Amino acid sequence: MKTFAKKPESLATVLLHGGVAVLPTDTLYGICGSALAPKTVRRIYRLRKRNLKKPMIVLISSLRDLAYFGVKPTRAQFAVLKKLWPGKVSIVLPVMSKRLEYLHRDKKSIAFRIPDDARLRAVLKKTGPLVAPTANWEGERPAHTIAEAIRYFGEDVNCYVDGGRVESKPSTLIGLDKDGTVAVLREGAVEIK
């Protein structure tokens, strides 16, 4: 079995070198890899048996990380982002770059989240943005334990981080217009009024 990473440094090393890791996020276990490495993103699509037309949520450590994706929030958007992050809310923002098509899958938008977990944010500060879909094959039940994740991915993942049993709804998914108007796209862990 692959080594379980116990420290953020060892996990960060795996991710910085293009590896894929299963780890607890602030919601559920995610199968994570560098959002800035197209080869890693393609590998996660294969491992998850994910529909190639569906973008994945990208975890970031701070609002500054949006610059990697050419996202410049308006003043109204910035106010909403500051209010909801860090938190269990993934926010869809426009990403027009053709270079990032491997992430936005021709949707011209990506859902971002600053997780409400200080340890995970510390890892993100070292690795940069990570794609982080739930740790399961598409259409199957998300893994709530490492043992369940191993049943899905076995030796095909470089690293597993055991955070015990993780019970949460997935993140709430919202769209955010330039004027700060919020549209709930998926009900989840946080109720948006």
N, C-alpha and C positions, 0 to 999 in steps of 0.2 A: 504494500500500500504506500502511497505517496506520503511524504513527511507532512505532519501537521505543523503549520507555522504558529508559533506561540507569541512572537514579538512583532510589533509593527515593522521593525527593520527587516526581518526575514521575509515577511509578507510583501513589503514594499519592493524588496529585491526581486522576488518572483515576478511581480507585476511590471516592474520597470524593464525587465528583460523579455517582455512579450508573453509571459506566462498567463495562465488562467487559474483563478482561485475561487473556491466556494467559501463564502464568509457571511456572518450575520450582518445585515444592514440595520437601519433603525425600524424596519418593518418586518421583513422576512429574510430567509437566507437568499443570497443572490449569487449568481455565477458571474464573476467580474473579470474584466480585463481592460487594458488601456483603450480609452475612446479615441486616442490619437494614433493608434496602430491599426490600419485597415486589415492586416492579416489576422490579428488577434480578434477583431470584431467578426470577421468571416468565420473564424474557428468557433466562436460562441454561437453564431447562427446554426452551424452544423451540429454542435453538441446539444443544443436545445431543440433541434428539429423545428426551428422557428420559421414562420412564414417570412420569406425574404422581402415582402412588401411592407412589413411592419417595423417601424423604428423602435429602438430600445431607449429606455430612460438612461440619462447620463448623470452620474453623481459628481458634484463639484465641491471644493472645500470652501469657496468664498465667491462673492459676486464678481470679484476680479477674474475668476476663471472663465466667465462668459466671453471674455476677449478672445480666447482660443477659437471661438466659433463665430467671431465677427458680430456678436450680439451686443448692441448698445441700447440698453433700456431707456425709455423716455422717463421724464421726471415722475409721471404718474405710475408707470410700471415699477420704477425703482421703489416707490413708497409701498406698493403692494408686496414686492419681493422682500423688503426689509421686515415687513409685518409677518409674513408667513414662513420665513426661513431664519434659522434652521428649523426644520419640521418635516412632518410626514405628508408633505404636499409637493407633488411634481407639477411643474409649470411649463406649458408648451409655449415656446417663443420662436419667432421666425429665424431661420438659418438659410440664407440664400446661396451660400457658396457651393459651386459645382464640385469643388475639391472635397467637400464633406458629404457628397451624395451617398457614400458608403454608410453614413450614419442616418441621414434624414430620408433615405430611400425614395428620393424624388418627391417627398411631401413638403419640402422647403420649411420644415420646422422640426424641432427636437424638444422633448420634455426633459427638463433639468430639475435636480433637487439638491439642496444642501442638507445632508442628513442630520437628524437630531441625535447624534451619537458622537461624543467628543473623540473617542478612540478611532472611529472610522474617519472623522475629519482629519485627525493627525496622520493617518495613512494617506489620505487624499492629498495632503500638503506635500507629501514625499513623492507620490506617484503621478500627480496630475489627474485629470478627469478619468473616470471609469464608467464603462457601460456596466449595467447591473440588473439584468432581468432576473426574475425569480428562478431559483434553482430547481428546475423541473423541465421535463419535455413539454412542448407546447400542448395545451389542452389537458394536461395531467395535473394532479394535486401538487401545490408547491411543497417543497421539503420543509419540515418544521424541525428536523434534527439532522445532524451530520450523517447518521446512518441512512436516513431516507435519501439524502443527496448522493451518497456513495452508490446507492442502488440505481440511481439514474446515470451517473457519470463514471463510476469506478476509477480505473487507472488513467482515464482520458483527461483528468484535471491535474494540474501541477501541484496544487496545494489545497488542503481543507483546513479551515479555522473553526474549531468547535466552540460555539457560544452557548451550548446547552440547548434546551428546547426554546424555540422562538415562536411566539404566538402573537400575531397582529394581523389586522386587515392590510391589504396592499395600500400604497399611498393613494391619497385623493389626487385625481388628475384634473387640472384646470387649464383653460385657455385664458390668455391675458392680452386684451387689446391695448393699443398704444395709449388710449385715454384712461387705462387702468380698470376697464370693465372686465369682470371675471365671469367666465362660463364654466360650470362644473361639467366635465366630460366623463368622469367616473367617480362615483361615491366610493369613499375609502376610509382610512383611519381617522381623518379629520373632517368634521362637519363644517362646511363653508356656508355662511349665511348669505 
